[in-house]
Amino acid sequence: MKNITFVFRITSLFSYSSSIIDELCSQKNNVTLVFMKENSNDSTIYKIRTNKDTGFKELITENPMLDRQEKVISESKNLKIINGIERKDIWKYLLRIFRETISLISYFQRNDRSVFLYNQKRYVPKIINYCLSYTIYQKHLLPINLIYKIFKKIHQIIPASKSIKLFIKSLNTNCVVVVGGNWPTNHNYFSSEIDYIKACSKLKIPSVIQVVSWDNLTARGIYHYSPNLMLAWNQIHKEEAFRIHNIPKEKIKITGSPVMDKWFDQQNNLRKKENFFHDLNINPNIPLITYLGSSKNIVGRNEKVIVEKIFKILKKKGIQMIIRPHGGNSGQFKSLASQIPVIPLQGDLPDTNKSEKLMIETLIYSSVCIGINTTAMIDSVVLGTPCITLIKKEFDLGQSLTAHFKNIRKNNIFPEVFNEEDACEKIEKIIHEGKSFINKNEIENFCRPQGNQISSGKMASQFILSLLKSN
């Protein structure tokens, strides 16, 4: 029996690790969930509360607009929920500048000019932005690389947080798993998760970083410290972790995608297709198309015109459509809800039994899905529904220029179209020809490269326990 600690930047990230945690708990290990900060998306609040009846802490989702609460996870005999300790010493001000500058230079070094470069610039002081831009435009690449090395060197010698070391000691843990660890620091919040890796190194406690999502290695910052073990989805992730983040290849293990384990599990409690259509007040005898909304980073709030155009063309063809908005970008579709069903209207993440069930029903009962650039497009294909990607020049910064989307295009996971008219023609063709449009081998290589015989959560748990045996 081992004591294993998971450190989450925000409460909504729990679902990305839930299948790993379930596996560890099922093997009688003690797991402590450390949440650094409660958070919310457009409509859902993720918060920790104490159940008045049981006295146990719970992670719940709360939707004030619907006056609804749902439990995500509760403490048990071998599962504890606690609040994390942030770094608050004098070094954090210097660390912020160094970390965000290192991350920004990394974008320049790998010639990434996507929307994520411009997002990263927001976290770097203006004077540094100006100096770096001047250096780039003058094409003096040596100074950029030299600045990177100097900043990395200084960053490495800044001491670990004493308070975080004391906090880890108090947990009596055998291992710390940081979920994410490369989000930026802003004026209101210092990102302390990566400091747990440095503290573990000083305490001689094994540490792990879990890659959260398909774009986490290229669309966020640098992992500023190297763990004993990194859990990656696939070979693409492994190469990115080594090339961009300088994680030694022998420390990187491929597990598949733990967050997608739920799509591979058998679902016995779904509504029948007729009941699903009836509850949405749509016709079960007409093919259904679902538009999958993207995040603000990718499209801002510019999908409304696209959706309206596709809806009108499909309607003339006798095909019906609904919208499933991104959990953090649902507001753009509310004005369309009177003519196009928006499910769910307030946006949601599939991290409770109810929200997970709704997403599965939505995707598997759709004949085809379509979107710009969002993880739900992969979810659709995993669940057996073809998904089209609409390539638009206006979204280049958040689509064609992003590294993770380029990798998806190389693997031909989504049929591509370049305007709304072609999209509707492709939809018609897929409806008639069926699931032959799904590149099943490529999607499995992407999110379950080790095969379907073992879940990604179980694979990850085995690597974590093996690490502890060897230390």
Secondary structure, DSSP 8 states (H G I E B T S, - for coil): --EEEEEESSGGGGGGTHHHHHHHHHTT-EEEEEES--EE-SS-EEEEEE-TTT--EEEEEEETTTTEEEEEEE-BTTEEEEE-----STHHHHHHHHHHHHHHHHHHHTT--SHHHHHHHTTS-HHHHHHHHHHHHTT-HHHHHHHHHHHHHHHHHS---HHHHHHHHHHT-SEEEEE-------SS----TTHHHHHHHHHT--EEEE--STTTTTSS----S--SEEEESSHHHHHHHHHHH---GGGEEE---GGGHHHHS---S---HHHHHHHTT--TTS-EEEEE---HHHHTT--HHHHHHHHHHHHHTT-EEEEE--TT--GGGGGGTTTS-BSSTT---S-SHHHHHHHHHHHHT-SEEEESS-HHHHHHHHTT--EEEE--GGGGGGTTTSHHHHHHHHTT-S-EESSHHHHHHHHHHHHHHGGGG--HHHHHHHH-TT-TTS-HHHHHHHHHHHHHHT-
